[in-house]
Amino acid sequence: MDLATAFIEPPKRPATLDEAEQIIDALWRLLQDCREQLALNSSNSSLPPSQDRLAGKVKDRLSRQPSGKKRGAQEGHVAHTRDLVPEAAVDRIERHFPEARCACGGEIVIDPHPASRHQVFDLPEITFTVTEHQRFGGTCRCCQRFVTAQLPQETPSGQMGPGLIAWIALMSGHFRLSTRNIQSLLEMQWGLHFSTGALSEAQEPVAEWLEPLVEHIAEIVRQAPVAHADETTHFRGPSRHWLWVLCTPQLAFFRVHASRGMQAARQLLEDFSGILITDRHGAYGIHPLALRQLCWAHVIRNLERLSGRQGEPGALGLWLVKFARIIVQLEHRWRQSGYRSEHYRRRLLAARDNFRMALEQGQQAHVGQRTGNACKKLLADEPMLWTFLKSPGLDLTNNQAERALRPYVIWRKTSFFSQSERGDRFRAHVLTVSESCRRLDLCAYRLLRQVCDQGIRKQPVTIRLPIDHLYRIPPSRQLEYRSAA
């Protein structure tokens, strides 16, 4: 009996016991699917923590035992204080001296150095500058033709200079403000009044100006020996698009694509030949299997979902989750030993064999069922779980890429986001520059201002990040990095 039509047509009483058993089995499978869907949360699926049910959060909070410690800094903690600014960098110094005589009547001799220094930081009153360009004309004495002066080539055609355009791009891309919030902040902080349309138009040339800089970042990222990749979705009108990221601890390269398939992954990676750390998404299958490391956090979440099932599948899932967590702990112990401990390496090799054996047993015991299919898929991906044994030092999670995508996700939720190809391009470019500057501990605004200054003057954008030296690893070191430990 077709379960879909069973809920559309009026219910019919089964004519035989076999028909009744078929209906019961179908309803039971449907019930199990519904229970599993209701149990999905951030710990056993790809759902973000923000979508976890409030009831579960409150229950977890109430189940925690109080530590008995008071709030705030604990006794014996290391104090952190602000360093004093050198006197040469202080804008104004006010010196305060004691009375000339002591309370006992004696004369006080003033020390040449202050007994203490107390610095107060404040913000100056903010204002803006306006440059007016006046074009004069004149009449030729000979031919009586009226001639008007031309504006210099570097003069902006609009009403916004490079500093203002860079500030708008930074507020939008780095601080994730909507266009209306940028408009309000301009009025409140600077006393400037621009329409939302003007603010949107101001961002249009920034993507073009940033193109050479973004291409340079992408070129260097693809030279890295190890990189992380991930993707997330957003809607442009009725159509769905994906933002892809390829990143390292120093750089992050973003690009938007209309697909989540292999073609998009191929355009993201291009000639990248290092070790790629990702989740289990199939599009990354274009990269050589021997140079892949799967994220163990994603694997554990998949196993947590398996452990929520009843009967033998749930018992198998619980055992696999426990064993996966032990594997992560063993790797941490091996890392702490500087990857010199043969004891932890032998235990990891034994854990690999036991983990594979449990998956094979699960596949055989549940052939044709969801649990058996899950074990079969994980067995197909299993070689990519152990790349860190051949190349010690790899991250076991894809947190680098997920942290890079987090600002984009927040930006998507707090604004109307992008409604055009131009907007997608701007967001990918400005995120590439701002996130890379953050990871390199550079000022993104200064860089954006320099880029906008060259762009607005119609000059070639020559600004680049100082990153050419990052991944110039000798060939011998590259072979050593990829060789078996």
C-alpha positions as CSV (number, residue, x, y, z in Angstrom):
1,M,0.0,0.0,0.0
2,D,1.2,3.5,-0.9
3,L,1.6,5.5,2.3
4,A,1.1,8.8,0.5
5,T,-2.2,7.9,-1.0
6,A,-3.3,6.3,2.3
7,F,-3.5,9.8,3.9
8,I,-5.2,11.4,0.9
9,E,-8.0,8.9,0.3
10,P,-10.6,8.0,2.9
11,P,-9.3,5.3,5.3
12,K,-10.2,1.7,4.3
13,R,-10.4,-1.2,6.6
14,P,-7.8,-3.8,5.7
15,A,-9.3,-6.9,4.1
16,T,-6.6,-9.3,5.3
17,L,-4.2,-9.6,8.2
18,D,-1.3,-9.0,5.8
19,E,-2.7,-5.6,4.7
20,A,-3.2,-4.6,8.3
21,E,0.4,-5.5,9.1
22,Q,1.6,-3.5,6.1
23,I,-0.2,-0.5,7.4
24,I,1.1,-0.9,10.9
25,D,4.7,-1.2,9.6
26,A,4.3,1.9,7.4
27,L,2.8,3.9,10.3
28,W,5.6,2.7,12.6
29,R,8.3,3.8,10.1
30,L,6.6,7.2,9.8
31,L,6.4,7.5,13.5
32,Q,10.2,6.8,13.8
33,D,10.9,9.4,11.1
34,C,8.9,12.0,12.9
35,R,10.5,11.3,16.3
36,E,13.9,11.5,14.7
37,Q,13.1,14.9,13.0
38,L,11.7,16.3,16.3
39,A,14.9,15.2,18.1
40,L,17.2,17.1,15.7
41,N,19.2,19.9,17.3
42,S,22.7,21.4,17.0
43,S,24.3,18.5,18.7
44,N,23.2,15.8,16.3
45,S,22.7,17.7,13.0
46,S,23.8,20.7,11.1
47,L,21.2,23.0,12.7
48,P,22.8,26.1,14.3
49,P,22.4,26.5,18.1
50,S,20.1,29.4,17.5
51,Q,17.4,27.0,16.2
52,D,17.5,24.7,19.2
53,R,14.2,24.5,21.0
54,L,13.9,26.8,24.0
55,A,12.5,23.9,26.2
56,G,15.7,22.0,25.8
57,K,17.9,25.0,26.6
58,V,15.9,25.7,29.8
59,K,16.1,22.1,30.8
60,D,19.8,22.0,30.3
61,R,20.3,25.2,32.3
62,L,18.2,23.9,35.2
63,S,20.0,20.6,35.3
64,R,23.4,22.2,35.8
65,Q,24.7,22.1,39.3
66,P,25.9,25.5,40.8
67,S,29.6,25.7,41.2
68,G,29.4,27.6,44.4
69,K,31.7,30.3,43.1
70,K,30.8,34.0,43.1
71,R,30.3,35.8,39.9
72,G,33.1,37.8,38.3
73,A,36.9,37.4,38.7
74,Q,38.0,34.6,40.9
75,E,40.6,34.9,43.7
76,G,44.1,34.5,42.4
77,H,43.4,35.2,38.8
78,V,45.9,37.0,36.7
79,A,45.1,40.7,36.5
80,H,45.0,42.4,33.1
81,T,45.4,46.2,33.0
82,R,45.7,48.7,30.1
83,D,49.2,49.8,29.2
84,L,49.9,53.5,29.6
85,V,50.4,55.5,26.4
86,P,53.9,57.1,26.2
87,E,54.0,60.7,27.2
88,A,55.2,61.7,23.7
89,A,51.8,60.3,22.3
90,V,49.6,62.0,24.9
91,D,47.6,65.0,23.5
92,R,47.6,67.0,26.7
93,I,49.3,66.6,30.1
94,E,48.0,68.2,33.3
95,R,50.4,68.2,36.2
96,H,49.1,68.3,39.8
97,F,51.4,69.3,42.7
98,P,50.9,69.0,46.5
99,E,50.8,72.1,48.8
100,A,54.1,73.9,49.3
101,R,54.1,73.0,53.0
102,C,53.3,69.9,54.9
103,A,50.7,69.8,57.7
104,C,53.6,69.8,60.2
105,G,54.8,73.1,58.7
106,G,57.9,71.8,56.8
107,E,58.6,72.7,53.2
108,I,57.8,69.9,50.6
109,V,60.5,69.1,48.0
110,I,58.8,68.1,44.8
111,D,60.1,65.0,43.0
112,P,61.0,65.4,39.4
113,H,59.0,62.3,38.4
114,P,55.3,61.8,38.9
115,A,54.3,59.5,41.7
116,S,51.5,58.1,39.5
117,R,50.1,58.5,36.0
118,H,46.3,58.5,35.4
119,Q,45.2,58.6,31.8
120,V,41.7,59.5,30.6
121,F,40.6,58.5,27.1
122,D,37.8,60.4,25.3
123,L,36.4,60.9,21.8
124,P,36.7,64.2,20.0
125,E,33.7,66.0,18.6
126,I,33.1,64.4,15.3
127,T,32.6,66.5,12.1
128,F,33.0,66.1,8.4
129,T,34.8,68.0,5.7
130,V,33.3,69.4,2.6
131,T,35.3,70.3,-0.5
132,E,33.6,72.5,-3.1
133,H,34.9,72.4,-6.7
134,Q,34.1,75.7,-8.5
135,R,34.5,75.6,-12.3
136,F,35.1,79.0,-13.8
137,G,34.5,80.0,-17.5
138,G,35.7,82.6,-19.8
139,T,35.0,84.0,-23.3
140,C,37.7,83.9,-26.1
141,R,38.6,87.4,-27.3
142,C,39.2,86.1,-30.8
143,C,36.3,83.6,-31.6
144,Q,34.0,84.6,-28.7
145,R,33.7,81.0,-27.7
146,F,32.8,80.3,-24.0
147,V,35.2,77.9,-22.4
148,T,34.6,76.2,-19.0
149,A,37.4,74.7,-16.8
150,Q,37.5,70.9,-16.4
151,L,37.6,69.1,-13.1
152,P,40.7,67.2,-12.3
153,Q,40.6,63.5,-13.1
154,E,40.8,62.5,-9.5
155,T,37.8,64.5,-8.5
156,P,34.9,62.1,-7.4
157,S,31.9,62.2,-9.8
158,G,29.5,61.8,-6.9
159,Q,29.2,63.5,-3.5
160,M,31.1,60.9,-1.5
161,G,34.9,60.9,-1.0
162,P,37.1,57.8,-0.5
163,G,37.0,58.0,3.3
164,L,33.2,58.0,3.4
165,I,32.8,55.2,0.8
166,A,35.3,53.1,2.7
167,W,33.4,53.8,6.0
168,I,30.1,52.7,4.4
169,A,31.7,49.5,3.0
170,L,33.2,48.7,6.4
171,M,29.9,49.3,8.3
172,S,28.1,47.1,5.8
173,G,30.6,44.3,5.3
174,H,32.5,44.1,8.6
175,F,30.0,45.3,11.1
176,R,27.0,43.8,9.3
177,L,24.8,46.9,9.5
178,S,21.8,47.2,7.2
179,T,21.5,50.2,4.8
180,R,18.9,51.9,7.0
181,N,21.1,51.4,10.1
182,I,24.1,52.9,8.2
183,Q,21.8,55.8,7.3
184,S,20.8,56.4,10.9
185,L,24.4,56.1,12.1
186,L,25.6,58.7,9.6
187,E,22.9,61.1,10.7
188,M,23.5,60.5,14.4
189,Q,27.3,60.5,14.5
190,W,28.3,62.7,11.6
191,G,25.3,64.8,10.9
192,L,25.2,63.6,7.2
193,H,22.0,62.9,5.4
194,F,22.1,60.5,2.5
195,S,19.2,58.4,1.0
196,T,19.3,54.6,1.2
197,G,19.6,54.6,-2.6
198,A,22.7,56.7,-2.5
199,L,24.3,54.5,0.2
200,S,23.6,51.4,-1.9
201,E,25.0,53.0,-5.0
202,A,28.1,54.0,-3.1
203,Q,28.9,50.3,-2.5
204,E,28.7,49.4,-6.2
205,P,32.2,50.5,-7.4
206,V,33.9,49.1,-4.2
207,A,33.5,45.5,-5.5
208,E,35.2,46.4,-8.7
209,W,38.0,48.2,-6.9
210,L,38.6,45.3,-4.6
211,E,38.8,42.7,-7.4
212,P,42.6,42.8,-7.8
213,L,43.1,42.5,-4.0
214,V,40.6,39.6,-3.7
215,E,42.2,37.8,-6.6
216,H,45.6,38.2,-4.9
217,I,44.2,36.7,-1.6
218,A,42.6,33.8,-3.5
219,E,45.9,33.0,-5.2
220,I,47.8,32.9,-1.9
221,V,45.2,30.9,-0.1
222,R,45.3,28.2,-2.8
223,Q,49.1,27.9,-2.2
224,A,48.6,26.9,1.4
225,P,49.6,23.4,2.5
226,V,46.3,23.1,4.5
227,A,43.0,24.9,4.1
228,H,39.4,24.7,5.4
229,A,36.3,24.9,3.2
230,D,32.6,25.3,3.9
231,E,29.5,26.8,2.4
232,T,26.2,28.4,3.5
233,T,23.0,29.5,1.8
234,H,21.0,32.6,1.3
235,F,18.1,33.7,-0.9
236,R,18.2,36.3,-3.6
237,G,14.6,36.8,-4.2
238,P,13.0,33.4,-4.9
239,S,16.3,31.8,-5.9
240,R,18.8,30.2,-3.6
241,H,22.5,31.0,-3.7
242,W,25.5,29.8,-1.7
243,L,28.5,31.5,-0.2
244,W,31.6,29.4,-0.3
245,V,34.8,30.0,1.8
246,L,38.3,28.7,1.5
247,C,40.4,29.8,4.5
248,T,43.5,29.4,6.5
249,P,44.4,30.8,10.0
250,Q,45.7,33.9,8.2
251,L,43.4,34.4,5.2
252,A,39.8,33.9,4.1
253,F,38.5,33.9,0.5
254,F,34.8,34.1,-0.2
255,R,32.8,33.7,-3.4
256,V,29.0,33.4,-4.2
257,H,27.7,30.7,-6.5
258,A,24.3,29.7,-7.7
259,S,25.1,26.1,-7.0
260,R,26.2,23.8,-4.2
261,G,27.6,21.2,-6.5
262,M,31.0,20.1,-7.7
263,Q,31.2,22.9,-10.3
264,A,31.1,25.5,-7.6
265,A,33.6,23.6,-5.4
266,R,35.9,23.4,-8.5
267,Q,35.8,27.1,-9.0
268,L,36.5,27.7,-5.3
269,L,39.5,25.4,-5.1
270,E,40.9,25.7,-8.7
271,D,44.6,24.6,-8.4
272,F,44.6,24.1,-4.7
273,S,46.8,21.0,-4.0
274,G,47.1,21.0,-0.2
275,I,45.2,19.1,2.4
276,L,41.5,20.1,2.5
277,I,39.5,20.0,5.8
278,T,35.8,19.9,5.2
279,D,32.5,18.4,6.4
280,R,31.1,15.4,4.5
281,H,29.5,17.4,1.7
282,G,29.8,15.4,-1.6
283,A,30.9,18.4,-3.7
284,Y,34.4,18.3,-2.2
285,G,34.8,14.8,-3.8
286,I,36.6,16.6,-6.6
287,H,39.7,16.9,-4.3
288,P,42.0,13.8,-4.0
289,L,40.8,11.5,-1.2
290,A,44.3,11.2,0.1
291,L,44.4,15.0,0.7
292,R,41.1,15.2,2.6
293,Q,40.5,15.4,6.3
294,L,36.9,15.1,7.5
295,C,35.6,17.1,10.4
296,W,35.2,14.9,13.4
297,A,32.7,17.2,15.0
298,H,30.4,16.7,12.0
299,V,30.9,12.9,12.2
300,I,30.1,12.9,16.0
301,R,26.9,14.9,15.3
302,N,25.9,12.3,12.7
303,L,26.5,9.5,15.2
304,E,24.5,11.4,17.9
305,R,21.6,11.3,15.5
306,L,22.1,7.5,15.1
307,S,22.3,7.1,18.9
308,G,18.8,8.6,19.3
309,R,17.2,5.7,17.6
310,Q,15.6,2.8,19.5
311,G,16.9,-0.7,19.9
312,E,20.1,-2.0,18.4
313,P,20.6,1.0,16.1
314,G,20.6,3.3,19.1
315,A,23.0,1.1,21.0
316,L,25.3,1.0,18.1
317,G,25.2,4.8,17.8
318,L,25.9,5.3,21.5
319,W,29.0,3.0,21.2
320,L,30.2,4.8,18.1
321,V,29.8,8.3,19.7
322,K,31.7,7.2,22.8
323,F,34.5,5.7,20.7
324,A,34.7,8.8,18.5
325,R,35.1,11.0,21.5
326,I,37.9,8.7,22.8
327,I,39.6,9.1,19.4
328,V,39.6,12.9,19.7
329,Q,41.0,12.7,23.2
330,L,43.8,10.4,22.1
331,E,44.7,12.8,19.3
332,H,44.9,15.6,21.8
333,R,47.2,13.6,24.0
334,W,49.3,12.7,21.0
335,R,49.4,16.4,20.1
336,Q,50.5,17.4,23.6
337,S,53.4,15.0,23.3
338,G,54.6,16.8,20.2
339,Y,53.6,13.8,18.2
340,R,56.5,11.8,19.6
341,S,54.5,9.4,21.8
342,E,54.4,6.0,20.2
343,H,52.0,4.9,22.9
344,Y,49.2,7.2,21.8
345,R,49.9,6.6,18.1
346,R,49.5,2.8,18.7
347,R,46.3,3.4,20.5
348,L,45.0,5.6,17.7
349,L,45.9,2.9,15.1
350,A,44.0,0.3,17.2
351,A,41.1,2.7,17.6
352,R,40.9,3.1,13.8
353,D,40.6,-0.7,13.3
354,N,38.0,-1.0,16.0
355,F,36.0,1.9,14.6
356,R,36.0,0.4,11.1
357,M,35.0,-3.0,12.5
358,A,32.0,-1.5,14.3
359,L,30.9,0.2,11.1
360,E,31.2,-3.0,9.1
361,Q,29.2,-4.9,11.7
362,G,26.5,-2.2,11.7
363,Q,26.3,-2.3,7.9
364,Q,25.9,-6.1,7.9
365,A,23.4,-6.2,10.8
366,H,21.1,-3.6,9.3
367,V,21.3,-4.2,5.5
368,G,18.8,-2.1,3.6
369,Q,17.8,-0.1,6.6
370,R,18.7,3.5,7.5
371,T,21.3,2.5,10.1
372,G,23.0,0.1,7.6
373,N,23.0,2.8,4.9
374,A,24.5,5.3,7.4
375,C,27.3,2.9,8.3
376,K,27.9,2.2,4.6
377,K,28.3,5.9,3.8
378,L,30.6,6.4,6.8
379,L,32.7,3.4,5.7
380,A,33.1,5.0,2.3
381,D,34.3,8.3,3.9
382,E,36.3,6.5,6.6
383,P,39.8,6.8,5.0
384,M,39.4,10.6,5.1
385,L,38.9,10.5,8.8
386,W,42.5,9.5,9.4
387,T,44.6,11.8,7.3
388,F,45.9,13.4,10.5
389,L,47.8,10.2,11.2
390,K,49.8,10.7,8.0
391,S,50.2,14.5,8.5
392,P,50.3,15.3,12.2
393,G,49.1,18.7,13.2
394,L,45.9,18.9,11.2
395,D,42.8,20.2,12.9
396,L,40.2,17.6,13.6
397,T,37.4,20.0,13.1
398,N,36.3,22.5,10.4
399,N,35.9,25.3,12.9
400,Q,38.1,27.7,11.0
401,A,35.7,27.8,8.0
402,E,32.6,27.8,10.2
403,R,33.9,30.8,12.2
404,A,34.6,32.6,8.9
405,L,31.0,32.1,7.8
406,R,29.4,33.2,11.0
407,P,29.5,36.9,10.3
408,Y,27.9,36.3,7.0
409,V,25.1,34.3,8.6
410,I,24.5,37.0,11.2
411,W,24.5,39.7,8.4
412,R,21.9,37.6,6.5
413,K,19.6,37.5,9.5
414,T,19.7,41.1,10.4
415,S,19.1,42.7,7.0
416,F,17.3,42.2,3.7
417,F,20.7,41.0,2.5
418,S,21.5,40.9,-1.2
419,Q,18.9,41.2,-3.9
420,S,21.2,41.4,-6.9
421,E,24.3,39.9,-8.4
422,R,26.1,43.2,-7.7
423,G,25.2,42.9,-4.0
424,D,26.5,39.3,-3.8
425,R,29.8,40.3,-5.4
426,F,30.2,43.2,-3.0
427,R,29.5,41.1,0.0
428,A,31.9,38.3,-1.0
429,H,34.7,40.8,-1.8
430,V,34.3,43.0,1.3
431,L,34.1,39.9,3.6
432,T,37.3,38.5,2.0
433,V,39.2,41.7,2.7
434,S,37.8,42.4,6.2
435,E,38.1,38.8,7.5
436,S,41.7,38.5,6.1
437,C,42.6,41.8,7.8
438,R,41.1,40.6,11.0
439,R,43.2,37.4,10.9
440,L,46.3,39.3,10.0
441,D,45.6,41.9,12.8
442,L,45.5,44.7,10.2
443,C,43.2,47.8,10.1
444,A,40.6,47.0,7.4
445,Y,39.4,50.6,7.3
446,R,42.8,52.0,6.4
447,L,43.2,49.4,3.6
448,L,39.7,50.1,2.3
449,R,40.4,53.8,2.3
450,Q,43.6,53.4,0.3
451,V,41.7,51.2,-2.2
452,C,38.8,53.6,-2.6
453,D,41.3,56.5,-2.9
454,Q,43.0,54.9,-5.9
455,G,39.7,53.7,-7.4
456,I,38.0,57.1,-7.1
457,R,40.9,58.7,-8.9
458,K,40.5,56.2,-11.7
459,Q,44.0,54.8,-11.0
460,P,44.9,51.1,-11.1
461,V,44.4,49.6,-7.6
462,T,47.9,48.5,-6.5
463,I,47.1,48.0,-2.8
464,R,47.9,44.5,-1.7
465,L,48.1,42.6,1.7
466,P,51.6,41.6,2.8
467,I,51.0,37.9,2.3
468,D,53.3,36.8,-0.5
469,H,55.7,35.2,2.0
470,L,53.0,33.2,3.9
471,Y,53.1,29.8,2.2
472,R,56.5,29.8,0.5
473,I,57.4,26.4,1.9
474,P,60.4,24.6,0.5
475,P,59.6,21.5,-1.6
476,S,61.3,19.3,1.0
477,R,59.1,20.5,3.8
478,Q,56.0,20.1,1.6
479,L,56.9,16.4,1.0
480,E,57.6,16.0,4.7
481,Y,54.3,17.5,5.6
482,R,52.4,15.1,3.4
483,S,54.5,12.0,4.0
484,A,53.4,9.3,6.4
485,A,54.3,9.8,10.0
